[in-house]
Amino acid sequence: MRLELDEYADLDSPLHRWHPQCKLIGLSTLIGAIAFVEDIRLLPIVISLTAVLYWISGLPMSYWVSRVHYPGYFLLGIVGLLPFISGDTVLWQWGIITIRQEGCLAVLLISCRFLAIITLSLLLFGTAPFLTMVKAMRSLGLPSVLTDMLLLSYRYLYDIADNLGQMQQSMRLRGFHSGYAVQTASQRRSLPFVPNLSTLKILASLTGTLLVRSYEQSERVYKAMRLRGYGCQPRQTASWSQTMDRASLIALFATITGAASLILVQAILR
């Protein structure tokens, strides 16, 4: 599992050279404007704008595909049933299966907004070192507790992934292979693509053990930080030494203007 967000932070593109504070404000404003889009006629503009920004960043397409992969499953689980249960206008029907127009449009709207927001978030954290963006957040006034939580969460995702890999290897050495446990004769008669009860129990135990281990590790890390003086002294607002160049300010102005225009058009079309 690849978790690095800033794997291509050392590339040289206009988005990589964009001042971190300006980039944080500009792309966050654009993400907020896209979240308010409710008219499906604005989706071509949203998708085109996002695609152009991603093309300018110079990030490879494989980077986008590998990061959207898992959130896509989450989205599919949420909106997958909408075409069958939402709306009154029937587009197609076969027996009890009915596809409705309103549900299809809702899936299209949610999916496009989701992909645009995920892509802009990848541009935000993928075109600069993660620690630089955390410093930019803190310099803009985000509480240090939140930035510390963000940094530690990102840091220990790698440990959770390592623990998961070790536990999966141990399970394979004990006979759990390719997602299936050793099956009894009655279990072999179960329906295809439907996991049997013993497999679900093993996966549930794996998830529970991983959560308990992660919780215990977080307790150990917090105690270690407290022993080293974390939280005993008032935190100071981080200062930012890098000056903003003219190109960064122009890009910030253009991005905020685009976000405001998107909200204005949305209000007019409503």
C-alpha positions in Angstrom: 0.0 0.0 0.0 1.5 3.3 -1.1 0.8 6.2 1.3 3.3 8.9 0.4 1.5 12.0 -0.5 4.6 14.1 -1.3 6.4 11.4 -3.4 6.7 13.9 -6.3 7.3 17.0 -4.2 10.7 17.6 -5.8 9.3 18.1 -9.4 9.6 21.5 -11.0 6.2 22.9 -12.2 4.3 26.1 -11.6 2.3 24.4 -8.9 5.5 23.1 -7.2 6.9 26.7 -7.2 3.7 28.2 -5.9 4.2 29.7 -2.4 2.9 27.2 0.1 0.7 29.7 2.0 -0.8 31.0 -1.3 -1.3 27.5 -2.5 -3.0 26.5 0.7 -5.4 29.4 0.6 -6.1 29.3 -3.1 -6.7 25.5 -3.4 -8.7 25.4 -0.2 -11.0 28.1 -1.4 -11.5 26.3 -4.7 -12.3 23.1 -2.9 -14.9 24.9 -0.8 -16.5 26.4 -3.9 -16.7 23.0 -5.6 -18.3 21.5 -2.5 -21.2 24.0 -2.9 -21.8 23.1 -6.6 -25.3 21.6 -6.9 -26.1 22.3 -10.6 -25.1 19.6 -12.9 -24.4 22.1 -15.7 -21.4 23.3 -13.8 -19.7 19.9 -13.7 -17.9 20.3 -17.1 -16.3 23.5 -15.8 -15.3 21.8 -12.5 -13.8 18.8 -14.2 -12.0 20.9 -16.9 -10.5 23.2 -14.3 -9.4 20.3 -12.1 -7.9 18.5 -15.1 -6.0 21.6 -16.3 -4.5 22.2 -12.8 -3.4 18.5 -12.6 -1.8 18.7 -16.0 0.1 21.9 -15.0 1.4 20.2 -11.9 3.2 17.6 -13.9 2.2 14.8 -11.6 2.1 11.4 -13.3 -1.3 9.8 -13.9 -0.3 6.7 -12.0 0.0 8.9 -8.8 -3.6 10.0 -9.2 -4.9 6.5 -9.9 -3.1 4.9 -7.0 -4.5 7.6 -4.5 -8.1 7.6 -5.8 -8.3 3.9 -5.8 -9.4 3.3 -2.2 -11.5 6.5 -1.7 -13.3 5.3 -4.9 -14.4 2.1 -3.2 -15.8 4.2 -0.3 -17.7 6.4 -2.7 -19.1 3.4 -4.6 -20.3 1.9 -1.4 -22.2 5.1 -0.5 -23.8 6.1 -3.8 -24.0 2.7 -5.5 -27.7 2.2 -4.6 -28.9 5.7 -5.5 -29.9 4.9 -9.1 -32.2 2.1 -7.8 -33.9 3.9 -4.8 -33.8 7.7 -5.5 -36.3 9.5 -7.7 -39.6 8.9 -9.5 -38.6 9.1 -13.2 -38.0 5.5 -14.5 -35.3 5.2 -17.2 -35.2 1.4 -17.4 -36.9 -1.5 -15.6 -36.5 -5.2 -15.6 -38.6 -7.0 -13.0 -38.1 -5.5 -9.6 -34.9 -3.8 -10.8 -35.6 -0.1 -11.7 -33.1 2.6 -12.6 -34.3 6.1 -11.9 -33.1 9.3 -13.5 -32.8 11.4 -10.3 -30.6 8.8 -8.7 -28.3 8.6 -11.8 -27.9 12.4 -11.8 -27.2 12.4 -8.1 -24.5 9.8 -8.6 -23.0 11.9 -11.4 -23.0 15.1 -9.3 -21.5 13.4 -6.2 -18.9 11.5 -8.1 -17.6 14.5 -10.1 -17.4 16.7 -7.0 -15.7 13.9 -5.1 -13.1 13.3 -7.8 -12.5 17.1 -8.2 -12.0 17.6 -4.4 -9.7 14.6 -4.1 -7.6 15.7 -7.1 -7.2 19.2 -5.7 -6.3 17.8 -2.3 -3.6 15.7 -4.0 -2.3 18.8 -5.7 -2.2 20.6 -2.4 -0.2 18.0 -0.5 1.5 16.3 -3.5 3.3 19.4 -4.9 5.2 20.3 -1.7 6.7 18.4 1.2 4.1 17.4 3.8 6.0 19.1 6.6 6.1 22.4 4.6 2.3 22.3 4.3 1.9 21.7 8.0 4.2 24.7 8.7 2.1 26.8 6.3 -1.1 25.8 8.1 0.4 26.7 11.4 1.7 30.0 10.1 -1.8 30.9 8.9 -3.2 30.4 12.4 -4.3 26.8 12.6 -4.0 25.6 16.2 -0.8 23.7 16.9 -2.7 20.8 18.4 -4.5 20.2 15.1 -1.3 20.4 13.1 0.5 18.0 15.5 -2.4 15.6 15.2 -2.3 15.8 11.4 1.5 15.3 11.3 1.4 12.4 13.7 -1.5 10.7 12.0 0.3 10.9 8.7 3.5 9.7 10.3 2.0 6.6 11.9 -0.1 5.5 8.9 3.2 3.9 7.8 3.5 2.0 11.1 -0.1 0.8 10.8 0.6 -0.4 7.3 3.7 -2.2 8.5 1.8 -3.9 11.3 -0.9 -4.9 8.9 1.6 -6.4 6.5 3.3 -8.4 9.3 -0.1 -9.7 10.6 -1.1 -10.7 7.1 2.2 -12.6 6.6 1.7 -14.4 9.9 -1.9 -15.4 8.8 -0.6 -16.8 5.5 2.1 -18.8 7.4 -0.7 -20.3 9.5 -2.7 -21.4 6.5 -4.9 -18.4 5.7 -4.2 -17.9 2.0 -5.7 -15.7 -0.7 -8.5 -14.5 1.6 -9.9 -17.9 2.4 -9.4 -19.9 5.5 -9.3 -23.7 5.6 -12.9 -24.7 4.8 -15.0 -27.5 6.1 -17.2 -29.6 3.8 -20.3 -27.6 4.6 -18.5 -24.3 4.0 -17.4 -25.4 0.5 -21.1 -25.5 -0.5 -21.5 -21.8 0.2 -22.3 -19.4 -2.7 -19.5 -18.0 -4.8 -18.2 -14.5 -4.0 -19.8 -14.7 -0.5 -17.2 -15.0 2.2 -17.9 -17.8 4.7 -18.3 -17.2 8.4 -14.8 -18.4 9.5 -13.2 -16.0 7.0 -15.2 -13.1 8.4 -14.3 -14.0 11.9 -10.6 -14.0 11.0 -10.8 -10.7 9.2 -12.7 -9.2 12.2 -10.1 -10.4 14.6 -7.4 -8.9 12.3 -9.1 -5.6 12.3 -9.7 -5.6 16.1 -6.1 -6.6 16.8 -4.8 -3.8 14.5 -7.0 -1.2 16.3 -5.9 -2.4 19.8 -2.2 -2.3 18.7 -2.6 1.1 17.2 -4.3 2.5 20.4 -1.6 1.0 22.6 1.1 2.5 20.4 -0.6 6.0 20.5 -0.6 5.8 24.3 3.1 5.0 24.4 4.0 7.8 21.9 1.9 10.3 23.9 3.6 9.4 27.2 7.0 9.6 25.6 6.2 13.1 24.2 4.9 14.2 27.6 8.2 13.0 29.3 10.1 15.2 26.8 8.1 18.3 27.7 5.3 18.3 25.1 2.5 20.6 26.2 4.3 22.0 29.2 5.2 25.3 27.5 2.9 27.7 25.6 3.3 27.2 21.8 4.4 30.1 19.7 2.9 31.0 16.3 5.2 29.7 13.6 6.8 32.4 11.5 7.3 32.1 7.8 10.5 33.4 6.3 9.8 32.7 2.6 8.6 35.8 0.9 5.7 35.6 -1.6 6.6 36.3 -5.2 4.4 38.1 -7.7 3.5 35.0 -9.6 2.2 33.3 -6.4 0.1 36.3 -5.6 -1.3 36.4 -9.1 -2.1 32.7 -9.0 -3.8 33.2 -5.6 -5.9 36.0 -7.0 -6.9 34.0 -10.1 -7.8 31.0 -8.0 -10.0 33.0 -5.6 -11.6 34.8 -8.5 -12.4 31.4 -10.1 -13.9 30.1 -6.9 -16.0 33.2 -6.4 -17.2 33.0 -10.0 -18.2 29.4 -9.5 -20.3 30.3 -6.4 -21.8 33.3 -8.3 -22.8 31.2 -11.3 -24.3 28.6 -9.0 -26.4 31.3 -7.3 -27.6 32.6 -10.6 -28.6 29.2 -11.9 -30.4 28.3 -8.8 
